[in-house]
């Protein structure tokens, strides 16, 4: 079991902040914003936003990697100097512009058909968030989310297969994505290479963040970049996140404390 991040102050975190080119890459929901029933109501913890604003002037890269659309993340965080990668690595917002990181235009019709098919079978409380490049199917507000998962997962999997889309799971959501090699892990590795980072830290809380954690560990093991992964631990943190975290933060407020530590540790 990973230890609390303060247990790494003298060694691992010190090595991280002493890097020549340190990059900080973080998830959003459940990491720098609290989980809420309505995704549109999510707000960034003010202390975390202030720390990120400080860090953007001290580091070569501060990036946010999310399953949300890149424009949504950029508006929600509200710091123009950051890099925002959205839709699990499929698009990027930078300097006021959205750039697709993969050609997925040919899958738009399939996503639209899948959305219609899901909406036709969806029970009360299940709704489809169309993020243009991907679909998120939320079932947090159904009468019995556990029963909804068991009953509707096979049907959503079948819809995805019929449209040649990929099926993924998140915390109380199903996700449908185009069949291209893009995820938070490919996004993390690409940012490390593009910004020539020699140390990097990733923060996340959900199963979709595990791809980035795995990529971070691979970069560390092959000597390309010294990386650390910070998992956000709550009563509902997936086991896979805990298994791939080097250290833990105990909720979003503790993430804010960690970000403040990093900001204070870098001249």
VENWO-V326852 format. One record per pair of residues at least 24 apart in sequence whose C-alpha atoms are under 8 Angstrom apart, sorted by sequence separation. I is the first residue (numbers start at 1). J is the second residue. D is the distance in whole Angstrom. If there is no record, write none. Layout:
I	J	D
I	J	D
This chain:
65	89	7
108	132	7
111	135	7
184	208	7
185	209	8
188	212	6
56	81	7
108	133	7
183	208	8
184	209	6
185	210	8
186	211	8
187	212	8
200	225	7
202	227	8
53	79	7
56	82	7
185	211	4
186	212	7
189	215	6
198	224	7
199	225	5
200	226	6
201	227	6
202	228	6
203	229	6
204	230	7
205	231	5
71	98	7
145	172	7
184	211	6
185	212	4
188	215	7
189	216	7
198	225	5
199	226	5
200	227	5
201	228	5
202	229	5
203	230	5
204	231	5
205	232	5
49	77	7
70	98	7
183	211	7
184	212	5
185	213	7
188	216	7
197	225	7
198	226	6
199	227	6
200	228	7
201	229	6
202	230	6
203	231	6
204	232	6
205	233	7
104	133	7
183	212	8
185	214	7
186	215	7
201	230	7
203	232	7
185	215	5
189	219	8
210	240	7
214	244	7
185	216	8
206	237	7
207	238	7
210	241	6
213	244	6
44	76	7
140	172	5
205	237	6
206	238	6
209	241	7
213	245	7
43	76	7
44	77	6
139	172	6
140	173	7
192	225	8
205	238	8
207	240	7
43	77	8
138	172	6
139	173	6
207	241	6
210	244	7
24	59	8
138	173	5
171	206	7
206	241	6
23	59	6
25	61	8
28	64	7
137	173	5
138	174	7
170	206	7
171	207	8
205	241	6
22	59	6
23	60	6
24	61	6
25	62	6
26	63	6
27	64	6
28	65	7
136	173	6
137	174	5
170	207	6
204	241	8
21	59	7
22	60	7
23	61	5
24	62	5
25	63	5
26	64	5
27	65	5
28	66	6
118	156	7
136	174	6
137	175	6
169	207	8
170	208	6
21	60	6
22	61	7
23	62	6
24	63	6
25	64	6
26	65	6
27	66	5
136	175	5
169	208	8
23	63	8
25	65	7
135	175	6
136	176	7
118	159	7
134	175	7
135	176	5
117	159	7
134	176	6
135	177	7
90	133	7
134	177	5
87	131	7
133	177	7
134	178	7
28	73	8
114	159	6
133	178	8
87	133	7
114	160	7
87	134	7
114	163	7
113	163	8
111	163	8
110	163	5
110	164	8
111	165	8
110	165	8
69	131	6
68	131	7
69	133	8
111	176	8
111	177	8
107	178	6
104	178	7
104	180	8
102	180	8
102	182	8
90	182	6
89	182	5
90	183	7
88	182	7
89	183	5
88	183	5
89	184	6
88	184	5
89	186	7
89	187	5
88	187	8
85	187	7
37	140	7
37	141	7
66	184	8
65	184	7
65	187	8
61	195	7
60	195	7
25	188	8
23	192	8
31	203	7
31	204	6
23	197	6
30	204	8
31	205	6
21	196	7
22	197	6
25	200	8
27	202	8
30	205	6
21	197	5
22	198	6
23	199	6
24	200	6
25	201	6
26	202	5
27	203	6
28	204	8
30	206	8
20	197	8
21	198	5
22	199	5
23	200	5
24	201	5
25	202	5
26	203	5
27	204	5
20	198	6
21	199	6
22	200	5
23	201	7
24	202	6
25	203	7
26	204	6
27	205	8
19	198	6
20	199	8
22	201	8
19	199	5
17	199	8
27	209	7
16	199	6
16	200	7
16	201	8
31	232	6
30	232	8
51	256	8
58	263	8
45	252	8
48	255	7
52	259	7
55	262	8
45	253	8
48	256	5
51	259	6
55	263	6
58	266	7
47	256	6
48	257	8
51	260	6
54	263	6
58	267	7
16	226	7
16	227	7
45	256	8
48	259	7
52	263	8
16	228	8
48	260	8
51	263	6
47	260	8
12	228	8
34	252	7
33	252	7
31	251	7
32	252	6
30	251	8
31	252	5
30	252	7
32	255	7
31	255	7
32	256	7
5	230	8
8	247	8
2	242	7
1	242	7
2	243	8
1	243	7
5	247	5
2	245	6
3	246	8
4	247	5
5	248	6
2	246	6
3	247	5
4	248	5
5	249	6
2	247	5
3	248	6
4	249	6
17	262	7
2	248	6
4	250	8
17	265	7
17	266	7
5	258	8
